[in-house]
């Protein structure tokens, strides 16, 4: 194998599909000229992410040279850290979404999503950067042709999930629990020409394409949705704000559909906690009525919705629960496919982090934030909200994910 490698992670998720962390697709030809691609499995059981032994003695195909790593998940950073200690004769260059930076500083890395413990120092052969591959090698962003190099041992008939980047920022960027607004302007990248190159991917199984953007814009909805390639073997996932501007754009596009097949799209929407008081508290920029309108539009046209719901709040009141129950009662049956529950994580550099407290969470040398501490009374309200969701899942025919993690002590 060449002494320069471009390493990407993958793994099978719940015997359902293969998650391909294809960070080098935008620069496939450039990377191919400079070295070889290498796919390796990563640990999907997050309960093992915090055990150092999970990352140790994972063999690499070379013991000297340079390895570029695309880090999509935070455990990829920790794996690179361990590898750098175990392979001192390899230079590791790590980028990707979780390596995003607040600013570019030649003196060091300035991450958005986590902090380095003050007493920790990166190994001298490990460089973490928020730069894109194009920026690193000094060429224009998105100047190459997108291509996906599949792992050679991937079954040809299985579902695969991969990313096709539209941009790397959120146009809203105001939610109080999110830190993406801190992304350095110099690191912003946006695909100007959307060529849908993935349509030519030589794979016989179903292709699940993540249209990668923090939140699809009304402009994207109008310009991209009508042109997405359709077929029995292709699906799409994309995040969308259920706000008035997006609802109007989506309704306009669907109204003008000329009888052609509508793409198999699943929209991910941040419901968070659907009381107007809580939506205002987290600065979502929309209210319950706008969310209901979004669900009605999607339901009427067979578009699937994955709802993201946050529990673990320390400021709930009884009225929030009444509004939650009213909201769940009013959503159309079958309008939600899944509802994913997660416990509130206070990421560094966010308002939630600065105004709440909790026990710190560390992954090796990286500080990830904390799960917000809640009183017994607040825990009771959070668990009551979970029971409301569980009850309506059966009535409205959607699947709840993450419920097993919600116990008296949190996740």
C-alpha beads as a LAMMPS data file, in Angstrom:
LAMMPS data file: protein, C-alpha beads

411 atoms
410 bonds

1 atom types
1 bond types

-500.0 500.0 xlo xhi
-500.0 500.0 ylo yhi
-500.0 500.0 zlo zhi

Masses

1 110.0

Atoms # bond

1 1 1 0.000 0.000 0.000
2 1 1 1.122 3.585 -0.660
3 1 1 2.703 5.589 2.145
4 1 1 -0.097 8.189 1.859
5 1 1 -3.582 7.041 2.841
6 1 1 -6.990 8.721 2.905
7 1 1 -8.879 6.919 5.681
8 1 1 -12.666 6.826 6.014
9 1 1 -14.791 5.033 8.590
10 1 1 -17.830 2.837 8.055
11 1 1 -19.946 0.274 9.864
12 1 1 -23.220 -1.609 9.738
13 1 1 -26.053 -0.074 11.744
14 1 1 -28.528 -2.423 13.446
15 1 1 -28.361 -4.961 10.589
16 1 1 -30.193 -2.364 8.519
17 1 1 -27.718 -0.335 6.457
18 1 1 -24.060 0.547 6.116
19 1 1 -23.087 4.026 7.319
20 1 1 -20.297 5.317 5.050
21 1 1 -18.448 8.335 6.418
22 1 1 -17.343 9.426 2.960
23 1 1 -15.404 12.577 3.728
24 1 1 -13.225 12.431 0.609
25 1 1 -15.926 12.153 -2.063
26 1 1 -15.703 15.846 -3.020
27 1 1 -11.985 15.440 -3.699
28 1 1 -11.914 11.860 -4.937
29 1 1 -9.637 12.438 -7.936
30 1 1 -7.236 14.652 -5.981
31 1 1 -6.909 12.075 -3.198
32 1 1 -6.512 9.219 -5.663
33 1 1 -3.572 11.006 -7.293
34 1 1 -1.842 11.582 -3.961
35 1 1 -2.396 8.202 -2.296
36 1 1 -4.845 5.361 -1.677
37 1 1 -8.252 5.133 -0.039
38 1 1 -8.646 2.961 3.022
39 1 1 -11.904 2.059 4.763
40 1 1 -11.973 0.830 8.351
41 1 1 -14.774 -0.010 10.751
42 1 1 -15.581 2.192 13.718
43 1 1 -17.354 1.300 16.955
44 1 1 -21.097 1.948 16.672
45 1 1 -21.937 1.087 20.285
46 1 1 -21.605 4.527 21.868
47 1 1 -21.441 2.978 25.358
48 1 1 -17.973 1.725 24.381
49 1 1 -16.785 5.077 23.066
50 1 1 -15.581 6.145 26.499
51 1 1 -13.404 3.080 27.052
52 1 1 -9.833 3.600 25.900
53 1 1 -9.402 -0.067 25.082
54 1 1 -12.028 0.314 22.352
55 1 1 -9.506 2.309 20.334
56 1 1 -6.290 0.458 21.112
57 1 1 -4.478 -2.050 18.914
58 1 1 -6.575 -1.305 15.839
59 1 1 -4.130 -2.119 13.095
60 1 1 -3.329 0.246 10.245
61 1 1 -1.997 -0.924 6.858
62 1 1 1.216 1.142 7.126
63 1 1 3.564 2.028 9.970
64 1 1 5.281 4.980 8.312
65 1 1 3.979 7.778 6.113
66 1 1 0.958 10.110 6.154
67 1 1 -2.687 9.319 6.895
68 1 1 -5.463 11.812 6.231
69 1 1 -8.572 11.043 8.301
70 1 1 -12.131 12.219 7.718
71 1 1 -13.713 12.576 11.178
72 1 1 -17.497 12.642 11.066
73 1 1 -18.123 11.561 14.670
74 1 1 -16.264 12.598 17.807
75 1 1 -15.022 9.042 18.422
76 1 1 -13.081 9.386 15.171
77 1 1 -11.035 12.145 16.800
78 1 1 -10.270 9.953 19.785
79 1 1 -9.292 7.084 17.490
80 1 1 -6.877 9.381 15.651
81 1 1 -5.424 10.491 18.998
82 1 1 -4.777 6.878 20.046
83 1 1 -3.329 5.958 16.647
84 1 1 -0.963 8.936 16.785
85 1 1 0.415 7.635 20.100
86 1 1 0.737 4.076 18.789
87 1 1 2.246 4.994 15.405
88 1 1 4.863 7.713 15.997
89 1 1 6.239 7.387 12.453
90 1 1 2.929 8.273 10.818
91 1 1 1.806 11.873 10.408
92 1 1 -1.958 12.077 10.991
93 1 1 -3.910 14.963 9.415
94 1 1 -7.491 14.974 10.695
95 1 1 -10.339 17.088 9.343
96 1 1 -14.060 16.690 8.831
97 1 1 -17.227 18.060 10.451
98 1 1 -16.242 17.478 14.097
99 1 1 -12.896 19.197 13.518
100 1 1 -14.631 22.493 12.603
101 1 1 -12.958 25.609 14.008
102 1 1 -13.945 29.002 15.357
103 1 1 -10.930 30.571 13.704
104 1 1 -7.825 29.543 11.815
105 1 1 -4.757 30.079 13.956
106 1 1 -1.299 28.726 13.033
107 1 1 -0.603 28.396 16.757
108 1 1 -3.193 25.691 17.295
109 1 1 -6.600 24.138 16.786
110 1 1 -9.699 26.095 17.892
111 1 1 -12.597 23.617 17.883
112 1 1 -16.284 24.505 17.874
113 1 1 -17.870 21.357 19.256
114 1 1 -15.490 20.454 22.075
115 1 1 -12.559 21.658 24.131
116 1 1 -9.139 20.227 24.783
117 1 1 -8.411 19.669 28.461
118 1 1 -5.861 22.278 29.538
119 1 1 -3.348 19.655 30.717
120 1 1 -3.596 17.630 27.482
121 1 1 -1.297 18.101 24.495
122 1 1 -1.856 16.530 21.099
123 1 1 0.857 14.112 19.991
124 1 1 3.403 15.915 17.781
125 1 1 2.447 13.751 14.782
126 1 1 -1.272 14.640 15.026
127 1 1 -2.698 17.721 13.312
128 1 1 -6.402 18.501 13.601
129 1 1 -7.751 21.157 11.255
130 1 1 -11.059 22.740 10.340
131 1 1 -9.871 23.252 6.770
132 1 1 -11.487 21.328 3.934
133 1 1 -9.353 18.984 1.837
134 1 1 -9.423 21.592 -0.927
135 1 1 -8.243 24.352 1.408
136 1 1 -5.502 22.112 2.772
137 1 1 -4.128 21.414 -0.711
138 1 1 -4.779 24.930 -2.006
139 1 1 -7.476 24.381 -4.615
140 1 1 -11.014 25.851 -4.919
141 1 1 -13.747 24.125 -2.905
142 1 1 -15.974 21.759 -4.893
143 1 1 -13.710 22.099 -7.934
144 1 1 -13.492 18.339 -8.438
145 1 1 -16.118 15.816 -9.447
146 1 1 -17.896 14.037 -6.592
147 1 1 -17.281 10.299 -6.503
148 1 1 -17.728 7.598 -3.888
149 1 1 -15.125 4.877 -3.570
150 1 1 -17.004 2.006 -1.900
151 1 1 -15.383 -0.472 0.510
152 1 1 -14.499 -3.556 -1.517
153 1 1 -16.042 -5.899 1.083
154 1 1 -19.422 -4.137 1.037
155 1 1 -22.312 -6.448 0.010
156 1 1 -23.661 -5.213 -3.331
157 1 1 -27.322 -5.650 -2.386
158 1 1 -27.321 -3.867 0.994
159 1 1 -28.539 -0.394 1.862
160 1 1 -25.840 2.237 2.118
161 1 1 -26.025 5.679 3.720
162 1 1 -23.650 8.420 2.606
163 1 1 -23.342 12.197 2.376
164 1 1 -23.551 14.660 -0.484
165 1 1 -22.573 18.090 0.826
166 1 1 -24.594 21.198 -0.002
167 1 1 -22.896 23.480 2.531
168 1 1 -21.388 23.334 6.009
169 1 1 -23.331 25.957 7.920
170 1 1 -26.822 26.706 9.206
171 1 1 -28.455 29.808 7.773
172 1 1 -30.478 30.193 11.000
173 1 1 -27.656 29.635 13.522
174 1 1 -29.508 30.963 16.573
175 1 1 -30.556 27.904 18.584
176 1 1 -29.308 28.223 22.156
177 1 1 -27.984 24.647 22.358
178 1 1 -26.051 24.778 19.053
179 1 1 -22.577 26.147 18.382
180 1 1 -22.424 25.929 14.578
181 1 1 -22.833 29.710 14.343
182 1 1 -19.225 29.964 15.542
183 1 1 -17.815 28.408 12.362
184 1 1 -15.087 30.655 10.965
185 1 1 -16.264 32.514 7.876
186 1 1 -13.063 31.480 6.101
187 1 1 -14.112 27.821 6.448
188 1 1 -17.589 28.211 4.954
189 1 1 -18.067 26.143 1.815
190 1 1 -21.082 25.841 -0.430
191 1 1 -21.634 23.695 -3.503
192 1 1 -22.504 26.049 -6.359
193 1 1 -23.293 23.363 -8.917
194 1 1 -25.379 20.427 -7.725
195 1 1 -24.772 17.691 -10.255
196 1 1 -26.375 14.760 -8.396
197 1 1 -23.323 12.659 -9.313
198 1 1 -24.449 9.949 -6.893
199 1 1 -27.059 8.859 -9.446
200 1 1 -24.252 7.066 -11.324
201 1 1 -23.014 5.152 -8.276
202 1 1 -22.480 1.499 -9.187
203 1 1 -24.306 -0.151 -6.317
204 1 1 -27.340 -2.420 -6.655
205 1 1 -28.637 -1.921 -3.109
206 1 1 -30.707 1.028 -1.918
207 1 1 -28.787 4.303 -1.712
208 1 1 -29.731 6.637 1.146
209 1 1 -28.315 10.075 0.374
210 1 1 -27.858 12.583 3.153
211 1 1 -28.112 16.020 1.571
212 1 1 -25.594 17.469 3.947
213 1 1 -26.500 20.881 5.340
214 1 1 -27.403 21.931 8.859
215 1 1 -30.757 23.182 7.574
216 1 1 -32.019 23.186 4.019
217 1 1 -32.951 26.685 2.867
218 1 1 -36.175 27.756 1.137
219 1 1 -34.028 28.410 -1.952
220 1 1 -32.732 24.831 -1.855
221 1 1 -36.281 23.524 -1.512
222 1 1 -37.415 25.408 -4.603
223 1 1 -34.354 24.688 -6.716
224 1 1 -33.250 21.196 -5.679
225 1 1 -36.289 19.218 -4.580
226 1 1 -37.955 19.160 -8.040
227 1 1 -34.756 17.818 -9.616
228 1 1 -33.718 15.089 -7.180
229 1 1 -33.211 11.798 -9.055
230 1 1 -36.012 9.355 -8.273
231 1 1 -36.198 5.585 -8.253
232 1 1 -36.995 2.541 -6.172
233 1 1 -33.357 2.332 -5.100
234 1 1 -32.743 5.878 -3.867
235 1 1 -33.862 7.767 -0.761
236 1 1 -32.935 11.121 0.766
237 1 1 -32.438 12.531 4.257
238 1 1 -32.176 16.256 4.957
239 1 1 -32.709 18.584 7.918
240 1 1 -35.342 21.289 7.522
241 1 1 -36.720 23.970 9.816
242 1 1 -40.546 23.664 10.025
243 1 1 -40.856 27.434 9.780
244 1 1 -43.115 29.618 7.667
245 1 1 -40.590 30.307 4.875
246 1 1 -39.755 26.606 4.447
247 1 1 -43.426 25.603 4.622
248 1 1 -44.324 28.101 1.906
249 1 1 -41.486 26.933 -0.323
250 1 1 -42.384 23.270 0.171
251 1 1 -46.103 23.848 -0.455
252 1 1 -45.287 25.869 -3.582
253 1 1 -43.047 23.149 -5.010
254 1 1 -45.501 20.352 -4.274
255 1 1 -48.453 22.302 -5.671
256 1 1 -46.591 22.754 -8.931
257 1 1 -45.663 19.104 -9.285
258 1 1 -46.649 17.877 -12.736
259 1 1 -47.530 14.315 -11.935
260 1 1 -43.953 13.045 -11.924
261 1 1 -42.726 10.832 -9.117
262 1 1 -42.033 12.699 -5.878
263 1 1 -38.575 11.844 -4.466
264 1 1 -38.475 9.545 -1.457
265 1 1 -37.415 12.190 1.055
266 1 1 -37.360 12.040 4.831
267 1 1 -37.137 15.471 6.443
268 1 1 -35.486 15.745 9.823
269 1 1 -37.163 18.487 11.832
270 1 1 -36.121 19.847 15.210
271 1 1 -39.280 19.697 17.313
272 1 1 -37.163 20.019 20.489
273 1 1 -40.054 20.621 22.910
274 1 1 -43.258 21.775 21.178
275 1 1 -44.595 24.330 23.594
276 1 1 -44.362 27.912 22.378
277 1 1 -42.605 28.969 25.560
278 1 1 -39.876 26.354 25.143
279 1 1 -39.499 27.003 21.404
280 1 1 -38.921 30.652 22.234
281 1 1 -36.504 29.736 25.031
282 1 1 -34.257 27.812 22.633
283 1 1 -34.620 30.477 19.894
284 1 1 -36.075 28.181 17.237
285 1 1 -37.732 31.002 15.296
286 1 1 -41.011 29.154 14.722
287 1 1 -44.032 28.105 16.780
288 1 1 -46.266 25.068 17.185
289 1 1 -48.664 26.140 14.435
290 1 1 -45.851 26.328 11.921
291 1 1 -44.692 22.832 12.919
292 1 1 -48.210 21.483 12.519
293 1 1 -48.458 23.110 9.102
294 1 1 -45.218 21.417 8.066
295 1 1 -46.477 18.022 9.217
296 1 1 -49.752 18.527 7.361
297 1 1 -47.937 19.426 4.136
298 1 1 -45.623 16.429 4.351
299 1 1 -48.416 14.049 5.297
300 1 1 -50.600 15.162 2.373
301 1 1 -47.841 14.331 -0.125
302 1 1 -46.353 11.197 1.394
303 1 1 -43.145 12.850 2.548
304 1 1 -41.729 11.215 5.640
305 1 1 -40.659 13.099 8.753
306 1 1 -38.146 12.191 11.435
307 1 1 -38.768 14.349 14.494
308 1 1 -35.963 15.238 16.892
309 1 1 -37.153 15.783 20.459
310 1 1 -35.076 16.950 23.421
311 1 1 -35.691 16.042 27.044
312 1 1 -33.576 16.849 30.083
313 1 1 -34.741 20.441 30.503
314 1 1 -34.421 22.100 33.896
315 1 1 -37.126 24.737 33.384
316 1 1 -40.326 22.929 32.373
317 1 1 -43.710 24.008 33.724
318 1 1 -47.084 22.252 33.669
319 1 1 -48.289 24.440 30.794
320 1 1 -45.468 23.065 28.613
321 1 1 -46.828 19.553 29.122
322 1 1 -50.373 20.645 28.328
323 1 1 -49.155 22.222 25.084
324 1 1 -47.130 19.103 24.289
325 1 1 -50.201 16.891 24.692
326 1 1 -52.313 19.252 22.608
327 1 1 -49.636 19.253 19.887
328 1 1 -49.408 15.458 19.794
329 1 1 -53.189 15.234 19.661
330 1 1 -53.324 17.552 16.634
331 1 1 -50.591 16.022 14.466
332 1 1 -51.996 14.010 11.546
333 1 1 -51.900 10.254 11.894
334 1 1 -48.875 8.776 10.068
335 1 1 -47.324 12.237 9.644
336 1 1 -44.306 11.213 11.737
337 1 1 -42.255 8.166 10.801
338 1 1 -39.867 8.312 13.759
339 1 1 -39.455 10.492 16.804
340 1 1 -35.956 10.449 18.260
341 1 1 -35.579 11.360 21.917
342 1 1 -32.275 12.613 23.227
343 1 1 -31.173 14.079 26.528
344 1 1 -30.067 17.706 26.479
345 1 1 -26.310 17.962 26.040
346 1 1 -24.772 21.337 26.839
347 1 1 -22.017 21.713 24.260
348 1 1 -19.139 24.108 24.919
349 1 1 -19.574 27.675 23.653
350 1 1 -23.387 27.580 23.780
351 1 1 -25.831 29.590 25.880
352 1 1 -27.155 26.376 27.433
353 1 1 -23.608 25.510 28.503
354 1 1 -23.030 28.963 29.963
355 1 1 -26.271 29.071 31.959
356 1 1 -26.673 25.474 33.194
357 1 1 -24.661 22.987 35.221
358 1 1 -23.869 19.308 35.026
359 1 1 -21.137 16.690 35.366
360 1 1 -18.492 17.058 32.639
361 1 1 -18.282 14.461 29.882
362 1 1 -14.839 13.676 28.509
363 1 1 -13.712 11.440 25.692
364 1 1 -10.029 10.927 26.291
365 1 1 -8.447 14.399 26.039
366 1 1 -11.607 15.999 24.684
367 1 1 -14.215 17.783 26.811
368 1 1 -17.664 17.379 25.201
369 1 1 -19.818 19.385 27.634
370 1 1 -22.342 18.005 30.105
371 1 1 -25.839 16.649 30.408
372 1 1 -27.870 19.329 32.123
373 1 1 -28.484 18.678 35.811
374 1 1 -32.174 18.566 36.722
375 1 1 -33.967 18.485 40.057
376 1 1 -36.279 15.652 41.089
377 1 1 -39.303 17.816 40.280
378 1 1 -37.933 18.629 36.832
379 1 1 -37.030 14.999 36.206
380 1 1 -40.631 14.064 36.940
381 1 1 -41.882 16.583 34.361
382 1 1 -39.398 15.319 31.751
383 1 1 -40.430 11.726 32.307
384 1 1 -44.099 12.733 32.170
385 1 1 -43.381 14.297 28.765
386 1 1 -41.782 11.020 27.668
387 1 1 -44.925 9.134 28.702
388 1 1 -47.093 11.502 26.660
389 1 1 -44.931 10.819 23.610
390 1 1 -45.025 7.077 24.212
391 1 1 -48.812 7.118 24.476
392 1 1 -49.290 9.069 21.259
393 1 1 -46.810 6.918 19.338
394 1 1 -49.391 4.147 19.271
395 1 1 -52.257 6.513 18.451
396 1 1 -50.476 8.377 15.659
397 1 1 -48.472 5.428 14.348
398 1 1 -44.869 6.554 14.731
399 1 1 -41.826 4.849 16.203
400 1 1 -40.089 6.299 19.261
401 1 1 -36.319 5.879 19.461
402 1 1 -34.218 6.631 22.536
403 1 1 -36.969 6.044 25.101
404 1 1 -35.057 3.239 26.837
405 1 1 -32.335 5.715 27.828
406 1 1 -34.643 7.934 29.841
407 1 1 -34.495 6.864 33.443
408 1 1 -34.481 8.652 36.751
409 1 1 -30.786 9.406 36.460
410 1 1 -31.011 10.566 32.843
411 1 1 -29.610 8.758 29.809

Bonds

1 1 1 2
2 1 2 3
3 1 3 4
4 1 4 5
5 1 5 6
6 1 6 7
7 1 7 8
8 1 8 9
9 1 9 10
10 1 10 11
11 1 11 12
12 1 12 13
13 1 13 14
14 1 14 15
15 1 15 16
16 1 16 17
17 1 17 18
18 1 18 19
19 1 19 20
20 1 20 21
21 1 21 22
22 1 22 23
23 1 23 24
24 1 24 25
25 1 25 26
26 1 26 27
27 1 27 28
28 1 28 29
29 1 29 30
30 1 30 31
31 1 31 32
32 1 32 33
33 1 33 34
34 1 34 35
35 1 35 36
36 1 36 37
37 1 37 38
38 1 38 39
39 1 39 40
40 1 40 41
41 1 41 42
42 1 42 43
43 1 43 44
44 1 44 45
45 1 45 46
46 1 46 47
47 1 47 48
48 1 48 49
49 1 49 50
50 1 50 51
51 1 51 52
52 1 52 53
53 1 53 54
54 1 54 55
55 1 55 56
56 1 56 57
57 1 57 58
58 1 58 59
59 1 59 60
60 1 60 61
61 1 61 62
62 1 62 63
63 1 63 64
64 1 64 65
65 1 65 66
66 1 66 67
67 1 67 68
68 1 68 69
69 1 69 70
70 1 70 71
71 1 71 72
72 1 72 73
73 1 73 74
74 1 74 75
75 1 75 76
76 1 76 77
77 1 77 78
78 1 78 79
79 1 79 80
80 1 80 81
81 1 81 82
82 1 82 83
83 1 83 84
84 1 84 85
85 1 85 86
86 1 86 87
87 1 87 88
88 1 88 89
89 1 89 90
90 1 90 91
91 1 91 92
92 1 92 93
93 1 93 94
94 1 94 95
95 1 95 96
96 1 96 97
97 1 97 98
98 1 98 99
99 1 99 100
100 1 100 101
101 1 101 102
102 1 102 103
103 1 103 104
104 1 104 105
105 1 105 106
106 1 106 107
107 1 107 108
108 1 108 109
109 1 109 110
110 1 110 111
111 1 111 112
112 1 112 113
113 1 113 114
114 1 114 115
115 1 115 116
116 1 116 117
117 1 117 118
118 1 118 119
119 1 119 120
120 1 120 121
121 1 121 122
122 1 122 123
123 1 123 124
124 1 124 125
125 1 125 126
126 1 126 127
127 1 127 128
128 1 128 129
129 1 129 130
130 1 130 131
131 1 131 132
132 1 132 133
133 1 133 134
134 1 134 135
135 1 135 136
136 1 136 137
137 1 137 138
138 1 138 139
139 1 139 140
140 1 140 141
141 1 141 142
142 1 142 143
143 1 143 144
144 1 144 145
145 1 145 146
146 1 146 147
147 1 147 148
148 1 148 149
149 1 149 150
150 1 150 151
151 1 151 152
152 1 152 153
153 1 153 154
154 1 154 155
155 1 155 156
156 1 156 157
157 1 157 158
158 1 158 159
159 1 159 160
160 1 160 161
161 1 161 162
162 1 162 163
163 1 163 164
164 1 164 165
165 1 165 166
166 1 166 167
167 1 167 168
168 1 168 169
169 1 169 170
170 1 170 171
171 1 171 172
172 1 172 173
173 1 173 174
174 1 174 175
175 1 175 176
176 1 176 177
177 1 177 178
178 1 178 179
179 1 179 180
180 1 180 181
181 1 181 182
182 1 182 183
183 1 183 184
184 1 184 185
185 1 185 186
186 1 186 187
187 1 187 188
188 1 188 189
189 1 189 190
190 1 190 191
191 1 191 192
192 1 192 193
193 1 193 194
194 1 194 195
195 1 195 196
196 1 196 197
197 1 197 198
198 1 198 199
199 1 199 200
200 1 200 201
201 1 201 202
202 1 202 203
203 1 203 204
204 1 204 205
205 1 205 206
206 1 206 207
207 1 207 208
208 1 208 209
209 1 209 210
210 1 210 211
211 1 211 212
212 1 212 213
213 1 213 214
214 1 214 215
215 1 215 216
216 1 216 217
217 1 217 218
218 1 218 219
219 1 219 220
220 1 220 221
221 1 221 222
222 1 222 223
223 1 223 224
224 1 224 225
225 1 225 226
226 1 226 227
227 1 227 228
228 1 228 229
229 1 229 230
230 1 230 231
231 1 231 232
232 1 232 233
233 1 233 234
234 1 234 235
235 1 235 236
236 1 236 237
237 1 237 238
238 1 238 239
239 1 239 240
240 1 240 241
241 1 241 242
242 1 242 243
243 1 243 244
244 1 244 245
245 1 245 246
246 1 246 247
247 1 247 248
248 1 248 249
249 1 249 250
250 1 250 251
251 1 251 252
252 1 252 253
253 1 253 254
254 1 254 255
255 1 255 256
256 1 256 257
257 1 257 258
258 1 258 259
259 1 259 260
260 1 260 261
261 1 261 262
262 1 262 263
263 1 263 264
264 1 264 265
265 1 265 266
266 1 266 267
267 1 267 268
268 1 268 269
269 1 269 270
270 1 270 271
271 1 271 272
272 1 272 273
273 1 273 274
274 1 274 275
275 1 275 276
276 1 276 277
277 1 277 278
278 1 278 279
279 1 279 280
280 1 280 281
281 1 281 282
282 1 282 283
283 1 283 284
284 1 284 285
285 1 285 286
286 1 286 287
287 1 287 288
288 1 288 289
289 1 289 290
290 1 290 291
291 1 291 292
292 1 292 293
293 1 293 294
294 1 294 295
295 1 295 296
296 1 296 297
297 1 297 298
298 1 298 299
299 1 299 300
300 1 300 301
301 1 301 302
302 1 302 303
303 1 303 304
304 1 304 305
305 1 305 306
306 1 306 307
307 1 307 308
308 1 308 309
309 1 309 310
310 1 310 311
311 1 311 312
312 1 312 313
313 1 313 314
314 1 314 315
315 1 315 316
316 1 316 317
317 1 317 318
318 1 318 319
319 1 319 320
320 1 320 321
321 1 321 322
322 1 322 323
323 1 323 324
324 1 324 325
325 1 325 326
326 1 326 327
327 1 327 328
328 1 328 329
329 1 329 330
330 1 330 331
331 1 331 332
332 1 332 333
333 1 333 334
334 1 334 335
335 1 335 336
336 1 336 337
337 1 337 338
338 1 338 339
339 1 339 340
340 1 340 341
341 1 341 342
342 1 342 343
343 1 343 344
344 1 344 345
345 1 345 346
346 1 346 347
347 1 347 348
348 1 348 349
349 1 349 350
350 1 350 351
351 1 351 352
352 1 352 353
353 1 353 354
354 1 354 355
355 1 355 356
356 1 356 357
357 1 357 358
358 1 358 359
359 1 359 360
360 1 360 361
361 1 361 362
362 1 362 363
363 1 363 364
364 1 364 365
365 1 365 366
366 1 366 367
367 1 367 368
368 1 368 369
369 1 369 370
370 1 370 371
371 1 371 372
372 1 372 373
373 1 373 374
374 1 374 375
375 1 375 376
376 1 376 377
377 1 377 378
378 1 378 379
379 1 379 380
380 1 380 381
381 1 381 382
382 1 382 383
383 1 383 384
384 1 384 385
385 1 385 386
386 1 386 387
387 1 387 388
388 1 388 389
389 1 389 390
390 1 390 391
391 1 391 392
392 1 392 393
393 1 393 394
394 1 394 395
395 1 395 396
396 1 396 397
397 1 397 398
398 1 398 399
399 1 399 400
400 1 400 401
401 1 401 402
402 1 402 403
403 1 403 404
404 1 404 405
405 1 405 406
406 1 406 407
407 1 407 408
408 1 408 409
409 1 409 410
410 1 410 411
